[in-house]
Amino acid sequence: MKKWIWQQENYPNFTYDSKKLEVLIQKVSIEQGYLIALTQTMDNKTIIQRQIEALENEAIGTSAIEGKILNRDSVKASIAKKLGFRDIDYNKIDNSIEYLIAVLIDANTNYNEDLTLDRLFAWHGAIFPKGYDKFNPINVATFRGEETMQVIGGYVGNEVVYYEAPPRVNLENEMQSFLNWFNNTNDSLIKACIAHLWFVIIHPFDDGNGRISRAITDLVLSKIENSTISRLYSMSNAINDDRKAYYKALEHTTGYVKKEDNFLDITYWCEWFLQTLYNALIDTKMKLNFIVFKTKFWDKYRDRNLNTRQTKVLNFILDIGIDNFKGKLSKKKYMSISDSSSSTASRDITELLEIGCIKQIEGLAGRNISYEIVI
C-alpha cells in the first residue's frame, strides 16, 4: 500500500487550494511590508541590534525544535565573533554554534547564489563539525547511508512510525529534482512553503534535515525581503513556540494521517506555515513598535533632568511593555520598583505629572489612583 507522499504516482507535483491561502498570503505580505516600512523610522544601530537578536533567536529556536538547547551567551559570543565585534568572551565560543551562525548568515545574505549540493553539504558539515551527534556517528557532508530512514515515536515495544523517507537509492534523483525546481522557481511565499516541506520529505541526511530545511526557508524569505545578516524576526522561534502544531502539519501532509482525497494536496501544510510566519511577523511588529515608542519617549523627555528613581521606574515599565504592565503605575508600585519611601514616591510622581511623562487615569480615586505613561 502506498502510504507516504513520495510514493504517490504524481509526486512531487504538489497541489494546494489557492483560494484558501489567498487571505493568509495577503496578511503575511502586508506585515512584511509593514516591517520594512517600520525600519525606515529606526536608526541603523537599532536595526543591527534587532537583526542580531533575531539571529540569536533563530539559532536557539531551530536547535530547540530538535531538542538541542544552546547556551544564549555562547550564541551571542559566536555572533559577535562572526560579525567582527570587539570585546568578545572567547571562553564562551562554541565551534558548533559558530558554524551554525555561519550557515544562518549565509542563508539570510547570499540568497542570490544558486542552492547546490555542495552548498548543502557545506551547511551539513558546519552543523556537525565533529561528525557526531552526541555519541552517534553522522555521515557528514554527504547523503545518509543505506539504512531505512524513519521518524519513530512511542516507547519500546509500542513504536510508531510517523514517517519513512525515500530510500538511499532515490536521493540523487530526488535532490536533483528539488534543486532544479528551487533554482528555477520565482521566490514567493508559496515557494517557501514547498521548499521547507519538500526537503523534509526527501530527508537526505542522517541528521540535521529540519535545521537545513529551515535555513532554506530563511533563504527564500530573505530574498523576498532583501535582508542581510538576518531578518528582523525568527521563523524557527515561532515554530518552537508550538512544536506540536509543526509535527501535526508534517504528519497530516507526509502520510502518517491517512487522506481520503488528493494525497499531494499540501494546503494544510501551507496554512500552518503561513499562519506561523504571520505570528512571527506580528510578534516582531509589537516589539519594534515598542522600540519606536521608547525611542520617541526618551527623545522627548531626556533633557528634563529626571532623577535616577524616576528614570528607573519609567524604563522598568517601558522595558516590560506598556500593555504588559498590569494594573498601571500606582504609588505602591513606584515605591517597590524604585525602593523609595512613600513621601519620596509622592514627590517623584508629582514631578512626573508636571513634566507630562505620566498622566492620572480618569475615574479613579484614593488608593485606586494609578497612572500611565504618555508621549
Buried (B, 14 or more C-beta within 10 A) or exposed (E): EEBBBBEBEEBBEBEBEEEEBEEBBEBBBEBBEBBEEBBEEBEEEBBBEBBBBBBBBBBBBBBBBBEBEBEEEBBBBBBBBBBEEEEBEEEBBBEBBBBBBBBBBBBBBEBEEEBEBEBBBBBBBBBBEEEEBEEEEBBBBBBBEEEEBEBEEEEEEEEEBBBBBBEBEEBEEBBEBBBEBBEEEEBBBBBBBBBBBBBBBBBBBBBBBBBBBBBBBBBBBBBBBEBEBBBBBBBBBBBBBBEEEBBBBBBBBBBBEEBEEEBBBBBBBBBBBBBBBBBBBBBBBEBBEBBBBBBEBBEBBEEEEBEEBBBBBBBBBBEEBBEEBEEBBBBEBBBEBBEBEEEBBBBBBEBBEEBEBBEBBEEEEEEEBBBEBEE
